[in-house]
Amino acid sequence: MPTSPITTLNNRGFTLIELSIVLFIIALTASLTMPLLGNIGNGNLHSASRRLAGTIKYFYNEAVLEKKIYRLTFDLDHAAYWVERQKADGEWSALSGRMGGRKKLQGSVLMTRVYINGRGAFISGQVSMKIYPAGWLDEMTLYLKDGKYKQTLRISALTGTTEFYDGYRDF
């Protein structure tokens, strides 16, 4: 019975194309992650900014849904803020629960200045902005600092959304 010789290829290693694809994937991954590594030092600043923006937008929506006036107070001297709701008699009541209570900014983040359109700039003490049930709030610019990193938050009066800017910016 005739038999044919079976040849086995003993290929060891990778082809040039396989190596090129792997290097391309590594380079692509590195190019996407490197810009993120540059922001490690100001993580508390970005986290505090996002939390403030979320709080403002949440209570903007609550004011419209509940038909109540809310007041967001910033304590610039202690880097803290809290929200109160106006009762029917005009008095203000502090909120409880997850969104209520006094909140301190993360780490060493400070509020250096608050500018409220029509009222001016504040650099110390307590300053409040109101959020109205008609879908309106006091237009405001908030300046935060964490060491050498600075950020500006601009809150829109019509939508309650926040624009973030690296560094300090005047409008």
C-alpha positions as CSV (number, residue, x, y, z in Angstrom):
1,M,0.0,0.0,0.0
2,P,1.5,3.3,-1.0
3,T,1.9,5.9,1.6
4,S,2.6,9.5,1.1
5,P,5.1,11.3,3.3
6,I,3.4,13.7,5.7
7,T,5.3,16.8,6.1
8,T,4.8,18.9,9.2
9,L,5.7,22.5,9.3
10,N,7.2,23.4,12.5
11,N,6.6,27.2,12.4
12,R,7.8,28.9,15.5
13,G,7.4,32.6,16.1
14,F,5.2,35.3,14.6
15,T,5.0,36.7,11.2
16,L,5.8,40.3,10.5
17,I,2.1,41.2,10.0
18,E,1.1,39.7,13.3
19,L,3.8,41.7,15.1
20,S,2.8,44.8,13.3
21,I,-0.9,44.4,14.4
22,V,0.1,43.9,18.0
23,L,2.3,46.9,18.0
24,F,-0.4,49.0,16.4
25,I,-2.9,47.9,19.1
26,I,-0.4,48.8,21.9
27,A,0.3,52.2,20.3
28,L,-3.4,52.9,19.9
29,T,-4.2,52.0,23.5
30,A,-1.3,54.1,24.8
31,S,-2.4,57.1,22.7
32,L,-5.9,56.9,24.2
33,T,-4.8,56.5,27.9
34,M,-1.9,58.9,28.0
35,P,-4.0,62.0,28.0
36,L,-6.0,60.6,30.9
37,L,-2.9,60.1,33.0
38,G,-2.1,63.8,32.8
39,N,-5.3,64.5,34.8
40,I,-4.4,62.3,37.8
41,G,-3.2,65.3,39.9
42,N,-6.5,67.2,39.6
43,G,-8.9,64.3,40.1
44,N,-10.4,65.8,43.2
45,L,-11.0,69.1,41.3
46,H,-12.8,67.3,38.5
47,S,-14.8,65.1,40.9
48,A,-15.9,68.1,43.0
49,S,-16.9,70.0,39.8
50,R,-18.9,67.1,38.5
51,R,-20.6,66.6,41.9
52,L,-21.5,70.3,42.0
53,A,-22.9,70.3,38.5
54,G,-24.9,67.2,39.2
55,T,-26.4,68.7,42.4
56,I,-27.4,71.9,40.5
57,K,-29.0,70.0,37.6
58,Y,-30.8,67.6,40.0
59,F,-32.4,70.5,42.0
60,Y,-33.1,72.4,38.8
61,N,-35.2,69.4,37.7
62,E,-36.7,69.0,41.2
63,A,-37.8,72.6,41.3
64,V,-39.7,72.3,38.0
65,L,-41.2,68.9,38.9
66,E,-42.3,69.8,42.5
67,K,-43.1,73.5,41.7
68,K,-40.9,74.6,44.7
69,I,-38.1,77.1,45.1
70,Y,-34.8,75.7,46.1
71,R,-31.8,77.6,47.4
72,L,-28.2,76.4,47.0
73,T,-25.8,78.1,49.5
74,F,-22.1,78.1,49.1
75,D,-19.8,78.6,52.1
76,L,-16.6,79.9,50.5
77,D,-14.7,80.0,53.8
78,H,-15.2,76.3,54.4
79,A,-15.5,74.9,50.9
80,A,-19.0,73.5,51.5
81,Y,-22.5,73.8,50.1
82,W,-26.0,72.8,51.0
83,V,-29.5,72.9,49.5
84,E,-32.7,74.2,51.2
85,R,-36.3,74.2,50.0
86,Q,-38.7,77.1,50.5
87,K,-41.8,76.2,52.5
88,A,-45.3,77.6,51.9
89,D,-44.8,80.2,54.7
90,G,-41.6,81.5,53.0
91,E,-39.3,79.9,55.5
92,W,-36.4,77.8,54.3
93,S,-36.0,74.1,55.4
94,A,-32.8,72.1,55.2
95,L,-33.1,68.9,53.1
96,S,-32.3,65.5,54.6
97,G,-31.4,62.3,52.9
98,R,-28.7,61.5,50.3
99,M,-29.0,64.9,48.5
100,G,-29.5,66.9,51.7
101,G,-27.2,68.1,54.3
102,R,-24.0,70.0,54.2
103,K,-21.5,68.8,51.6
104,K,-17.8,69.5,51.7
105,L,-15.7,69.6,48.6
106,Q,-13.3,66.7,48.1
107,G,-9.7,66.8,49.3
108,S,-8.2,70.2,49.3
109,V,-10.5,71.7,46.7
110,L,-11.4,75.3,47.5
111,M,-14.1,77.7,46.2
112,T,-12.1,80.9,45.4
113,R,-14.9,83.0,43.9
114,V,-18.5,83.0,43.0
115,Y,-20.0,85.4,40.5
116,I,-23.8,85.7,40.3
117,N,-25.1,87.7,37.4
118,G,-26.7,90.9,38.7
119,R,-25.3,90.5,42.2
120,G,-21.5,90.6,41.6
121,A,-18.5,88.6,42.8
122,F,-18.1,87.0,46.2
123,I,-14.7,85.8,47.6
124,S,-15.7,84.9,51.2
125,G,-18.6,84.2,53.4
126,Q,-21.8,82.5,52.3
127,V,-23.6,83.2,49.0
128,S,-26.9,81.7,47.8
129,M,-28.4,81.1,44.4
130,K,-32.1,80.3,43.9
131,I,-33.6,77.7,41.6
132,Y,-37.1,78.6,40.5
133,P,-40.0,76.3,39.5
134,A,-40.4,78.0,36.2
135,G,-37.2,76.4,35.0
136,W,-34.9,79.3,35.8
137,L,-32.0,79.8,38.2
138,D,-29.5,82.6,39.0
139,E,-26.8,82.5,36.3
140,M,-23.6,81.9,38.1
141,T,-19.9,81.3,37.5
142,L,-18.0,79.3,40.2
143,Y,-14.2,79.2,40.5
144,L,-12.6,76.2,42.1
145,K,-8.9,75.5,42.9
146,D,-7.0,72.5,44.1
147,G,-3.3,73.4,44.6
148,K,-2.0,74.6,41.2
149,Y,-5.0,73.3,39.3
150,K,-7.9,75.7,38.6
151,Q,-11.3,75.2,37.1
152,T,-14.3,77.5,36.1
153,L,-17.9,76.3,36.2
154,R,-20.4,78.3,34.3
155,I,-24.0,77.5,35.1
156,S,-26.7,78.3,32.5
157,A,-29.8,80.2,33.8
158,L,-32.1,78.6,31.3
159,T,-31.1,75.0,31.4
160,G,-29.3,74.4,34.7
161,T,-26.4,72.8,32.8
162,T,-22.8,73.4,33.6
163,E,-19.9,74.2,31.3
164,F,-16.4,73.3,32.5
165,Y,-13.3,75.2,31.7
166,D,-9.7,74.5,32.8
167,G,-8.2,77.6,34.5
168,Y,-10.0,80.7,35.4
169,R,-12.2,82.4,32.9
170,D,-14.3,85.5,33.0
171,F,-17.6,85.9,31.0
